[in-house]
Amino acid sequence: MLALALLVPAAASAHAYLVHTTPAASGVLDSAPRQVALTYDEAVEPRFAIVSVTDPSGTQRAIGGPHRSPANPDTLIVPVDAHLQEGWYLVYWRAISVDGHPVQGAFTFAVGPNPGPAPQFPVPHVSATAITAPLLIARWVLFVSVMSAIGLLALRLLIARTVIRRAPGATLRTLNRAWAISAVVGLIAIPVYLDIAIANDSLRSAFDLGALVPLYRVTAFGRGFLDLLLCFALFCLAGGVALWVDRPERERRSVAELAASTGALVAAIAVLVIPGAVGHAGQASPRGLSMLFDAVHLGAGAIWLGGLIGLLVLWLSLTEHKPVGAPSRVQVLRVVVPRFSNVALASVLLLLATGIGATVIHMPALNALWKTGYGVAILVKIGLLVAAVSLAAGNLLRTRPGLLAAREEPPRAESAAQLLRRLISGEAAVIGSAVFAAVLLSSLAPPPPSFALQNSALAKVGPGQVARTVQHGAYRLQVVVSPNKAAAPDSFALRITKGGQPVRGANVTLAFNHLEMQMPQQEYQLREVVPGTYSRSAPALVMVGKWGLSFQVAPPGSPPFTALIVDQANG
Amino acid sequence: MRRAAPAWALLAVGLCAIGLAACGGGGSSQGTVSVPKVAAARVFTLAGFQPAQSIVPGRPTPVSFTVQLPSGQPLTQYRTGGGPHTGVHLIIVRDDLAYIIHQHPPVGPDGVLRTTVRFPAPGPYRVLVDVYPNLPGGQPNFQLFRSVQVSGAYRPRPLPAFKSEQTIDGYRVAMQGHPSLHAIQASFVDVDVRDPQGRKVTLEPWFGALAHAIFFHQGSLDYFHTHVCGAGATNCASVLGAARVSGTSTTPGRLTLGVLLPVAGTWRLFLQMKLGGRVVTAPYTLQVAS
């Protein structure tokens, strides 16, 4: 299965990006266009997209919303006012990638032949985040309920089942009930989360179901969560049947129960794989390994979290003293806790191993751990897991021997049971928080591989106009970026001197990498405008954020070198 | 302790309620995707333009203005050096393209440009300021426009047909053949210039070029401008999109003129050169096919 998973091809890029525009960015047309066409690297959904075309006064000149080009499914077309006068126009666009993430950008074009000077357009910015509070809460409820349901079923069918035979008179009805509650919450939380997420991305109200429901299946993200809902429903069905037909008083399971349990297992595996497939794990490279880590990580977390909740439910449903015809709390716990402890230990080890593996895959550099929101969320999650592991160690070292010694020292067992309750409540709460950190983590985009570029930067500049002199070996480099605004044509200039003399006739290329989001690299050739000064105007800073500007310089007769500047561009 | 299960049920219902409540706050209030409001851009303007009121024909009229940057500051940094693409070209045409005035006012230290213009006849005029700023990364040049009215009765004149040979102030200007022109395609046109004695003239540089070819589109008054330079001249080419064009004159009396027009239609070419210490303008009507 591992080998099979590794064969899944890697996705090319995380987010949709603009490949081509008509009119061309910063271009001057000789006559007014009838439409603006934006071609992406994937088929973005027009019903989620915004394409605005405004003149310098801010008047909207696009007529109606964008639609898909009949000739090319990757192209969005928006018709514009037929009577655009000579002058400059701003195109602002926002689209939802097939992976569900919003992307946006802007460019200008002019209607000529004499458009006049390019104005300074203010570029709008629609919040492009997937981390609003309602979304995070809904996602957290979804993951906690789904994981608990899987873990509770595993605890009930595999670990706690023997209690019936080993502690006569015990009942597992409360575990069944807890499982049913988490299943129902999960079945509600998945569609609610999907609806909120789609509403957030398409800038609509979550209650606008007439508009939102048709959009559910439009993105890979939406399809993924519908699949998740279906698989989870199948899991609930199969799990329900397995519990229905289970006769725990018999040691051997019936064929019907085995069949239903297998069905529940298969559905649970599907449920565990889907979030990774539609999330960032499905876009990292190597993709198969990353998805495997994600699914195993989620599964181990589910066994741990669901098991703890199950133990807590059991603890609360039992009484200290033996009622007539029923076993005492200690009698039940001394059966379940040692068995669960072994499973929990294995889960924790898997959780740590897969978590570390995924971190290694997603982190382009070590300092991305504390320099990006994604990295900080990982650190918080690691901290919470370490706290949970120390509580688990307390269970393993103190309560387990105490419970096992119940027959010889009943008081010791009772105090161990009290300690157990406190420890597992704490553990469950800490794991619940770790799930929240994971929810936050999976809502953030991992830093792109170009993040590592930051560590070799000669200087960090911006926001605002840049004029910075740096030294690179014998060369003195003056970097000018003006006005250093995102989504507008900026001018980039590099003056190269060596020993006070301008370096002439060099071949200078400037490469742009966004350091916070995965995007294709852009490269421009700079032209020598004055001896030793190489310059170019380009709409290269397509988004707000940190950019790596790599000046690749090949001076005549000297070895080439690269000077990297990290530039913060604001809107 | 049997009450524990209802407690769990309550917690679960609470979580659902949080989810549903969150759902209410999730979206915006309107039902459709809203296009964000875009604020007005900051633009270049022709500020403090004088004369502000009606102009008397035939009288020297002081003209002054400032090119104002989007920041509100006056533009004081203009491109300098050799070649024609420097400073400011002030070009004024009457709307019927019967008259042209072409000057190069000096830039004052405060960015104010001042000159004196004599408007020859009544009617509406288009004032075109072709600016060559020295701004990092901006466009190499751009135009700002203004319309002015010269008082009196306006009698528009139809454009004369193409005439290859013309005599202006005694100089004979002859275009070789009837050029076949297409929009956005650069082409070259040879023009011979002889003095009143019939000798081939040697052109004197005027404002960085041996000759200036100024084109206006009839009706829309779209504008383009190319230059004729001597051998080895720099900063002479005019740029239109990806195309660059410049003219040359390497033998006395013969100009090779670069023509590059953005749109089809009827264009008026004003070919200007300095002959015998004076600027001579030879106008041509050209048809440009698409």
Boltz contact constraints between the chains, C-beta under 6 A:
constraints:
  - contact:
      token1: [A, 30]
      token2: [B, 262]
      max_distance: 6.0
  - contact:
      token1: [A, 30]
      token2: [B, 263]
      max_distance: 6.0
  - contact:
      token1: [A, 50]
      token2: [B, 33]
      max_distance: 6.0
  - contact:
      token1: [A, 50]
      token2: [B, 35]
      max_distance: 6.0
  - contact:
      token1: [A, 52]
      token2: [B, 35]
      max_distance: 6.0
  - contact:
      token1: [A, 54]
      token2: [B, 38]
      max_distance: 6.0
  - contact:
      token1: [A, 56]
      token2: [B, 41]
      max_distance: 6.0
  - contact:
      token1: [A, 56]
      token2: [B, 43]
      max_distance: 6.0
  - contact:
      token1: [A, 57]
      token2: [B, 40]
      max_distance: 6.0
  - contact:
      token1: [A, 58]
      token2: [B, 38]
      max_distance: 6.0
  - contact:
      token1: [A, 58]
      token2: [B, 39]
      max_distance: 6.0
  - contact:
      token1: [A, 58]
      token2: [B, 40]
      max_distance: 6.0
  - contact:
      token1: [A, 113]
      token2: [B, 222]
      max_distance: 6.0
  - contact:
      token1: [A, 113]
      token2: [B, 262]
      max_distance: 6.0
  - contact:
      token1: [A, 114]
      token2: [B, 143]
      max_distance: 6.0
  - contact:
      token1: [A, 114]
      token2: [B, 222]
      max_distance: 6.0
  - contact:
      token1: [A, 114]
      token2: [B, 223]
      max_distance: 6.0
  - contact:
      token1: [A, 116]
      token2: [B, 142]
      max_distance: 6.0
  - contact:
      token1: [A, 117]
      token2: [B, 44]
      max_distance: 6.0
  - contact:
      token1: [A, 117]
      token2: [B, 142]
      max_distance: 6.0
  - contact:
      token1: [A, 119]
      token2: [B, 41]
      max_distance: 6.0
  - contact:
      token1: [A, 119]
      token2: [B, 43]
      max_distance: 6.0
  - contact:
      token1: [A, 120]
      token2: [B, 41]
      max_distance: 6.0
  - contact:
      token1: [A, 120]
      token2: [B, 42]
      max_distance: 6.0
  - contact:
      token1: [A, 120]
      token2: [B, 70]
      max_distance: 6.0
  - contact:
      token1: [A, 121]
      token2: [B, 41]
      max_distance: 6.0
  - contact:
      token1: [A, 122]
      token2: [B, 39]
      max_distance: 6.0
  - contact:
      token1: [A, 124]
      token2: [B, 36]
      max_distance: 6.0
  - contact:
      token1: [A, 124]
      token2: [B, 38]
      max_distance: 6.0
  - contact:
      token1: [A, 126]
      token2: [B, 36]
      max_distance: 6.0
  - contact:
      token1: [A, 134]
      token2: [B, 22]
      max_distance: 6.0
  - contact:
      token1: [A, 134]
      token2: [B, 25]
      max_distance: 6.0
  - contact:
      token1: [A, 134]
      token2: [B, 26]
      max_distance: 6.0
  - contact:
      token1: [A, 137]
      token2: [B, 18]
      max_distance: 6.0
  - contact:
      token1: [A, 137]
      token2: [B, 22]
      max_distance: 6.0
  - contact:
      token1: [A, 138]
      token2: [B, 19]
      max_distance: 6.0
  - contact:
      token1: [A, 138]
      token2: [B, 22]
      max_distance: 6.0
  - contact:
      token1: [A, 141]
      token2: [B, 15]
      max_distance: 6.0
  - contact:
      token1: [A, 141]
      token2: [B, 19]
      max_distance: 6.0
  - contact:
      token1: [A, 174]
      token2: [B, 5]
      max_distance: 6.0
  - contact:
      token1: [A, 177]
      token2: [B, 5]
      max_distance: 6.0
  - contact:
      token1: [A, 178]
      token2: [B, 8]
      max_distance: 6.0
  - contact:
      token1: [A, 181]
      token2: [B, 8]
      max_distance: 6.0
  - contact:
      token1: [A, 181]
      token2: [B, 9]
      max_distance: 6.0
  - contact:
      token1: [A, 181]
      token2: [B, 12]
      max_distance: 6.0
  - contact:
      token1: [A, 185]
      token2: [B, 12]
      max_distance: 6.0
  - contact:
      token1: [A, 185]
      token2: [B, 15]
      max_distance: 6.0
  - contact:
      token1: [A, 185]
      token2: [B, 16]
      max_distance: 6.0
  - contact:
      token1: [A, 188]
      token2: [B, 16]
      max_distance: 6.0
  - contact:
      token1: [A, 189]
      token2: [B, 19]
      max_distance: 6.0
  - contact:
      token1: [A, 192]
      token2: [B, 19]
      max_distance: 6.0
  - contact:
      token1: [A, 192]
      token2: [B, 23]
      max_distance: 6.0
  - contact:
      token1: [A, 196]
      token2: [B, 23]
      max_distance: 6.0
  - contact:
      token1: [A, 196]
      token2: [B, 26]
      max_distance: 6.0
  - contact:
      token1: [A, 199]
      token2: [B, 26]
      max_distance: 6.0
  - contact:
      token1: [A, 199]
      token2: [B, 27]
      max_distance: 6.0
  - contact:
      token1: [A, 200]
      token2: [B, 26]
      max_distance: 6.0
  - contact:
      token1: [A, 202]
      token2: [B, 33]
      max_distance: 6.0
  - contact:
      token1: [A, 203]
      token2: [B, 28]
      max_distance: 6.0
  - contact:
      token1: [A, 203]
      token2: [B, 33]
      max_distance: 6.0
  - contact:
      token1: [A, 204]
      token2: [B, 27]
      max_distance: 6.0
  - contact:
      token1: [A, 205]
      token2: [B, 27]
      max_distance: 6.0
  - contact:
      token1: [A, 206]
      token2: [B, 23]
      max_distance: 6.0
  - contact:
      token1: [A, 206]
      token2: [B, 26]
      max_distance: 6.0
  - contact:
      token1: [A, 206]
      token2: [B, 27]
      max_distance: 6.0
  - contact:
      token1: [A, 208]
      token2: [B, 31]
      max_distance: 6.0
  - contact:
      token1: [A, 316]
      token2: [B, 1]
      max_distance: 6.0
  - contact:
      token1: [A, 316]
      token2: [B, 4]
      max_distance: 6.0
  - contact:
      token1: [A, 317]
      token2: [B, 4]
      max_distance: 6.0
  - contact:
      token1: [A, 319]
      token2: [B, 1]
      max_distance: 6.0
  - contact:
      token1: [A, 482]
      token2: [B, 136]
      max_distance: 6.0
  - contact:
      token1: [A, 482]
      token2: [B, 137]
      max_distance: 6.0
  - contact:
      token1: [A, 491]
      token2: [B, 136]
      max_distance: 6.0
  - contact:
      token1: [A, 491]
      token2: [B, 137]
      max_distance: 6.0
  - contact:
      token1: [A, 537]
      token2: [B, 137]
      max_distance: 6.0
